[in-house]
């Protein structure tokens, strides 16, 4: 029998008008320390987002989310934060911030396969 792995995940939200505090879930980030696993998935639903702010620059939003993804996955072009160890990258990405891109508080759980769990959370919470 395979051991369950402790993981943490956060929902990535876009807050088109920060002063209104309305948001749309656009992605998830899942981290499993034991497996040295981190995965970020996102999608941009322009129709939903522009319902909350018709002036939202979705191309800039895509660039910013791409940067988040590069940092999460430790890509070389993820800058100095992208070169940190996996736990530090996860903590940086899930830090509280007042900007257009925010994350929920991290939530813990147990799973057999972090990759499958990331895909399921993305489907359930974003799509």
C-alpha positions as CSV (number, residue, x, y, z in Angstrom):
1,X,0.0,0.0,0.0
2,X,1.4,3.4,-1.0
3,X,1.8,6.1,1.6
4,X,-0.3,9.2,1.3
5,X,1.6,12.4,0.8
6,X,0.9,15.6,2.6
7,X,0.3,18.5,0.2
8,X,-0.7,22.1,0.3
9,X,-2.6,24.0,-2.3
10,X,-3.8,27.5,-2.9
11,X,-6.3,28.9,-5.3
12,X,-5.0,31.6,-7.6
13,X,-7.5,34.5,-8.0
14,X,-7.7,37.5,-10.2
15,X,-9.1,40.6,-8.5
16,X,-9.9,42.9,-11.5
17,X,-10.7,45.8,-9.2
18,X,-8.8,45.4,-6.0
19,X,-10.9,48.1,-4.2
20,X,-14.1,46.0,-4.8
21,X,-12.5,42.7,-3.6
22,X,-14.4,40.6,-6.2
23,X,-12.5,37.8,-7.7
24,X,-12.5,35.0,-10.3
25,X,-10.6,31.8,-9.6
26,X,-8.1,31.3,-12.4
27,X,-5.7,28.6,-11.2
28,X,-4.2,26.5,-8.5
29,X,-0.8,25.9,-7.1
30,X,-0.1,22.6,-5.4
31,X,3.0,21.8,-3.3
32,X,4.1,18.4,-1.9
33,X,7.3,18.7,0.1
34,X,8.0,14.9,0.4
35,X,7.8,14.5,-3.4
36,X,9.6,17.8,-4.1
37,X,6.6,18.6,-6.3
38,X,5.1,21.9,-7.2
39,X,2.6,22.5,-10.0
40,X,0.7,25.6,-11.1
41,X,-2.2,25.5,-13.5
42,X,-4.2,28.4,-14.8
43,X,-6.6,29.6,-17.4
44,X,-7.8,33.1,-18.3
45,X,-11.6,33.4,-19.0
46,X,-11.6,36.8,-20.6
47,X,-15.5,37.0,-20.7
48,X,-15.7,36.3,-16.9
49,X,-12.9,38.7,-16.0
50,X,-14.2,41.6,-18.1
51,X,-17.6,41.3,-16.5
52,X,-15.9,42.6,-13.4
53,X,-13.7,45.2,-15.1
54,X,-14.1,46.0,-18.8
55,X,-10.7,47.8,-18.8
56,X,-8.7,44.8,-17.5
57,X,-5.6,44.3,-19.6
58,X,-5.8,40.5,-20.0
59,X,-2.6,40.3,-22.1
60,X,-0.7,41.8,-19.1
61,X,-2.5,39.5,-16.8
62,X,-1.3,36.5,-18.9
63,X,2.3,37.8,-18.8
64,X,2.1,38.1,-15.0
65,X,0.6,34.6,-14.6
66,X,3.3,33.2,-16.9
67,X,5.8,34.7,-14.5
68,X,4.1,33.1,-11.6
69,X,4.2,29.8,-13.4
70,X,7.9,30.2,-14.2
71,X,8.6,30.9,-10.5
72,X,6.5,27.9,-9.4
73,X,8.2,25.5,-11.7
74,X,11.7,26.8,-11.0
75,X,12.4,27.9,-14.6
76,X,15.7,29.6,-15.2
77,X,13.9,32.7,-16.5
78,X,11.8,32.8,-13.3
79,X,14.4,35.3,-11.8
80,X,16.0,35.0,-8.4
81,X,12.8,33.8,-6.7
82,X,12.4,31.0,-9.3
83,X,15.9,29.7,-8.3
84,X,14.8,29.3,-4.6
85,X,14.1,25.9,-3.2
86,X,10.6,24.5,-3.8
87,X,9.1,25.3,-0.3
88,X,10.4,28.9,-0.5
89,X,8.9,29.4,-4.0
90,X,5.5,28.1,-2.8
91,X,5.6,30.4,0.3
92,X,6.5,33.4,-1.9
93,X,3.7,32.7,-4.4
94,X,1.1,32.2,-1.7
95,X,2.1,35.3,0.4
96,X,-0.7,37.7,1.1
97,X,-0.7,40.6,-1.4
98,X,-3.0,43.4,-2.4
99,X,-2.8,43.2,-6.2
100,X,-4.7,41.9,-9.2
101,X,-3.3,38.4,-8.7
102,X,-3.8,37.0,-5.3
103,X,-4.0,33.5,-3.7
104,X,-6.2,31.9,-1.1
105,X,-4.6,30.8,2.1
106,X,-2.9,27.5,1.7
107,X,-5.0,24.4,2.4
108,X,-3.6,21.0,3.4
109,X,-4.6,17.5,2.4
110,X,-3.3,14.0,1.7
111,X,-3.1,12.3,-1.7
112,X,-1.5,9.4,-3.4
113,X,-0.5,11.3,-6.6
114,X,0.2,15.0,-6.4
115,X,-0.1,15.4,-10.2
116,X,-3.6,13.9,-10.3
117,X,-4.6,15.9,-7.3
118,X,-3.5,19.2,-8.9
119,X,-5.5,18.4,-12.0
120,X,-8.6,17.5,-10.0
121,X,-8.4,20.7,-7.9
122,X,-8.0,22.7,-11.0
123,X,-11.0,21.1,-12.6
124,X,-13.1,21.4,-9.4
125,X,-12.2,24.9,-8.3
126,X,-11.4,26.7,-11.5
127,X,-13.0,25.2,-14.6
